[in-house]
Amino acid sequence: MTSTITRFAATAAPCGRSQTGERSVSEDEQGLITEEVTYACGCRSYKEEFHDGSVHRMVVNHRGKVILEEELRGE
């Protein structure tokens, strides 16, 4: 499994504020990719790309409200 954590400069967070943050990406040997983005204000976004090509995304604002949750089927 490989994992990368990077910090990023201020960009628009899901709440609309300009925030710095951290992006964590990991990939297993079978191709599962998980990305988690955490903003300084507490907003978060998650994205999982599964082995079959399907994708799950979720965006949560700093108050804990789910703004977006979607599942996209692979081929």
C-alpha positions as a printed NumPy array, in Angstrom:
array([[  0.   ,   0.   ,   0.   ],
       [  1.3  ,   3.453,  -0.86 ],
       [  0.24 ,   6.595,   0.945],
       [  0.92 ,  10.285,   0.335],
       [  0.04 ,  13.284,   2.496],
       [  0.408,  16.808,   1.117],
       [ -0.511,  20.236,   2.454],
       [ -2.145,  22.743,   0.12 ],
       [ -2.456,  26.531,   0.003],
       [ -5.748,  28.301,   0.613],
       [ -8.497,  27.196,  -1.733],
       [-12.3  ,  27.205,  -1.571],
       [-13.54 ,  24.744,   1.05 ],
       [-17.017,  23.177,   0.737],
       [-18.379,  25.893,   3.058],
       [-17.179,  28.588,   0.645],
       [-14.371,  29.899,   2.849],
       [-10.804,  30.094,   1.556],
       [ -8.878,  27.552,   3.664],
       [ -5.567,  25.699,   3.741],
       [ -5.618,  21.977,   4.294],
       [ -4.188,  18.527,   3.853],
       [ -4.762,  15.853,   1.189],
       [ -4.141,  12.189,   1.923],
       [ -4.1  ,   9.64 ,  -0.916],
       [ -3.546,   5.906,  -0.5  ],
       [ -3.605,   3.055,  -2.986],
       [ -3.557,  -0.669,  -2.322],
       [ -1.98 ,  -3.339,  -4.515],
       [ -5.318,  -4.209,  -6.167],
       [ -6.073,  -0.655,  -7.289],
       [ -8.333,   0.733,  -4.531],
       [ -7.624,   4.466,  -4.275],
       [ -8.773,   6.506,  -1.29 ],
       [ -8.465,  10.293,  -1.155],
       [ -9.335,  12.355,   1.919],
       [ -9.136,  16.155,   1.964],
       [ -9.361,  17.982,   5.292],
       [ -9.647,  21.788,   5.401],
       [ -8.493,  23.995,   8.301],
       [-12.119,  24.982,   9.023],
       [-13.105,  21.331,   9.514],
       [-14.758,  20.646,   6.147],
       [-13.856,  17.266,   4.613],
       [-14.201,  15.402,   1.363],
       [-13.707,  11.712,   0.679],
       [-13.363,   9.815,  -2.563],
       [-12.922,   6.07 ,  -2.975],
       [-12.27 ,   4.465,  -6.35 ],
       [-12.885,   0.736,  -6.111],
       [-11.319,  -2.135,  -8.031],
       [-14.361,  -2.48 , -10.315],
       [-14.19 ,   1.199, -11.362],
       [-17.051,   2.39 ,  -9.148],
       [-16.578,   5.585,  -7.14 ],
       [-18.001,   6.795,  -3.827],
       [-17.75 ,  10.517,  -2.994],
       [-18.833,  12.388,   0.097],
       [-18.406,  16.055,   1.063],
       [-19.107,  17.228,   4.623],
       [-19.001,  20.852,   5.817],
       [-17.361,  21.926,   9.084],
       [-20.691,  21.664,  10.936],
       [-21.031,  17.99 ,   9.998],
       [-23.705,  18.451,   7.334],
       [-23.335,  16.131,   4.331],
       [-23.338,  18.358,   1.253],
       [-22.8  ,  15.643,  -1.352],
       [-22.873,  11.862,  -1.306],
       [-22.862,   9.902,  -4.518],
       [-22.053,   6.464,  -5.835],
       [-21.014,   6.082,  -9.464],
       [-20.986,   2.626, -10.995],
       [-17.971,   1.309, -12.857],
       [-18.057,  -0.288, -16.275]])
